[in-house]
Structure formats: C-alpha cells, structure tokens
Amino acid sequence: MEQPPSSPPPPAAATATAAPTPAPASAPIILSDSPPAAAAGEPALTAAQKALRSKPARVPEDTDKKNKKLKDVEISFPIVYGTISFWLGKKASEYNSHKWTVYIRSATNEDLSVIVKRVVFQLHPSFTNPTRVVEQPPFELSESGWGEFEIAITLYFHSDVCEKRLDLFHQLKLYPEEDAGPQSTKKPVVVETYDEVVFPEPTEAFFLRVQNHPAATVPRLPPGMTLSSPGPMELMPHDKKRFDTKDHSLSQWFSNFSEADELLKLAAARQQVQAHIAKLRRQLSMIEGMPQQSRVIPGPGQQFGHG
C-alpha cells in the first residue's frame, strides 16, 4: 500500500475532529442520458436542419436493439458507500495511526460490475498518487494515515447503462463518537451512506442483462411492451463465485439496510424528538411559573447584582 509522505500532511488532512455519520439520502439519484434543453439565446434550427437531424440512419439490428430505449421503465440499484477504519493500537505512530478502506457496494453485497465500469477515488493531495482508479470488483481502496478528509468517489457506467458519471462524496472518519467509548483495535469505526441510483428509460440490452440480477430492482414491463430475443451475453448468469461480495473480509461490519431497518430508525428518531419536546415544555412551564422579576433577562452590558 502507498503511504502518505513522512512529513505531516497539510492542515486539511490533519483534522481529528469526528465527523457526523451521514444520514440516508432523502431522495434517489436519478441518472438520465436525455439531451439538455436548448439554452436561452441558442439559435433555432431551420426546417432543413431539423429534417436532417430527425432523419433516421440505417443501423444494424443488434446496434438498434442495444440503443432502443424502454419508455415508462425505471431500473434502480440500491448502493452503499462509506469507510471502515481500524486503529492500529500499539503499532500506531503520530502520522500513521489508522488503516482504513473506502468502498462502493451493493446494498445486498452483490456484484456492481454489471453496471459499473470503473470507480475513481480522489484522496487528499498529501497521499502519493491521490487519484486511484479501480476497474474490477470489489470497488474499494485501502490505505493508512492519521487524518480525516473528504473522499470524492466517481462512478463510470458501461455505455449501454448511462453515459453520465456519478459523483459522490464521503467524509473519512477515524475516531469514534464520544459516547461510543475509547478506540479499539477490534471494533472499527464504520460510516456508510445508503442511496438508490435510478436509471430511467433503460436500453433494451441493459434491461435484458440485469432483469434477473439480485442487486437490481427491475419492474414489470408495461402491457403490450415486448423485448427482442436476448443474445448470449444477455443470458449469462450472475457469476457469484467470482464477483459475489457476501464473503468479503469486511462484510461483518457492513450495515444492513432494509425498509424494516429504516422504519425502526425513524421510530427511534421520533421518540427522541418527542422526548426533547416534552423536556422543553417542562422547562417552559417552569419559567412561566417563576415570578415576573426572576424572568427578566439582562440586556447587553447589564448584570444582575445587589445595589
């Protein structure tokens, strides 16, 4: 593994302040290859130009199937990205105190290479070769260091999935929360974010390739919509022996994300909010019950005292 330089990194990487755990995303990430609308002031096309643009080109049947869009259809992939960091304990030094791994995975720990072509992790500039490219699953990167910083994670998809890239950002966290107890070499600090990547109007080839994939959420086709016969590549089964990440060495630390878990988290958060509101109401009733003179709040420069 490459190590940070022996001299201390710049202040940006030296912060040891614990970062809050990211909350689950409030809305799915929707990726679309639809061309943007014409910008204001852009010259309008003439009738001849429009005719040339709209004239269909003769393409091979296989290419036509590959590029054919399925209207009113969406394919989604629940994803999780985050970091797991281990304190090195007695082996820790001033500038090398933790070993950590940053990753992007399926929420069910299935293979994501069916949609992801490569992942680029952008580390802090103090690392040697801070731009790291991973082109095979599992899409992850392990390093060691001493400071916390933001990691940019960029996903590039296969051409029949989406031409756009997806930029994600994750705050590396090395130190546990204050109420979590002291650092331990056996219990890592885990910070993960759950989200869903939605691909509207997928190509027919993409739909055929992932319709039985365990990591994909694929709807039924609208009534009357039919697909061409799948080719050999589209019939290939999910190769669990090669790509399944359920036996990943860090999987015991991965969070479980499901609707039931989310409901439990929401219920717990609601109880905390209700308890906080009740506490504030008690404090307010106590203040309202105090004598008027005792409720006077001193203004700027004023002090309470005896004359």
Secondary structure, DSSP 4 states (H G I P E B T S, - for coil): -----SSPPPGGG---PPPPPPPPPSSPEE---PPPPPPTTPPPPPHHHHHHHHSPPP--HHHHHHH-B-TT-EEEEEEEEEEEEEE-GGG-BTTB-EEEEEEEEETTS---TTTEEEEEEE--TTSSS-EEEE-SSS-EEEEEES---EEEEEEEE-TTT-SS-EEEEEE---S--GGG-S--SSS-EEEEEEEEEEEES-BHHHHHHHTT-TT-B-PPPPTT---PPP-TGGGPPP-HHHH--TT-TTGGGPPP--HHHHHHHHHHHHHHHHHHHHHHHHHHHHHHTS-TGGGPPP-TT------
